[in-house]
Every structure is written in C-alpha cells, then in structure tokens.
Amino acid sequence: MVKANPTISIRALQGGVENHFGYKASYRKVWLAKQKVIARIYGDWLESYNELLRTWVQLMTQPWHGSADTVMFHQVFWKFLPCVEPFKHYKPLISINGTLLYGKYGGTLLMAIA
C-alpha cells in the first residue's frame, strides 16, 4: 500500500492491516512500520545526507581594516553536487534580489540564483 501511494494516511494503513490480518495495530506501530517501508523503498535519511556531503564550498575573506594578519568574512558560495546534476536539463534562468541593510551592519545583501 505504501509503495503504491507513499502519502497514504496512517489511518488507511491501520484499516488495511485490520482487514488483511484481523489485527488492530496501534497508530504508533503503523507509523513506525510506514517509516521503515519508506526507508527500504527510497533509502533512509542517513543515506540521503551522505549524498549531500559531496559539496563544493568557496569561502572568501578580506583583510580587517587593512591588517594582513586578521581577516573577516566576505562571502561564501556552496553547492550540493546531487542538486546540480538535474539542472543540465533546465532552461537557463538568473534571478537576482537585493535588500539594503540598516543599523549596525549596513550595506547590501545580494543574492543571485542561477
């Protein structure tokens, strides 16, 4: 039932278990069983997280008030390689958004998504 419809409700699964086996399983037991089935079909969270560990990160700093010994954060860019592969098949798009920062940290926060 879960393989046919991964979004099936726990109540529907409870009814299916009761009809098929004649046993009324608790909500918690059915929920845990559904989580195990989803992990078998699609992989578990740890496997998915390990896939994301293949990332590319670029961190840029700049001198702090002209001092060569001390640096401050300037910008960071990272990408998750499993998320990049599907974009080969997309049409190109660039979206740029900026906002002014006021108060203690003045400047402009700029985000570009391509």
Summary of the structure (lengths in Angstrom):
residues: 114
radius of gyration: 24.3
end to end distance: 39.0
largest distance: 76.3
contacts: 205
relative contact order: 0.09
helix: 39%
strand: 33%
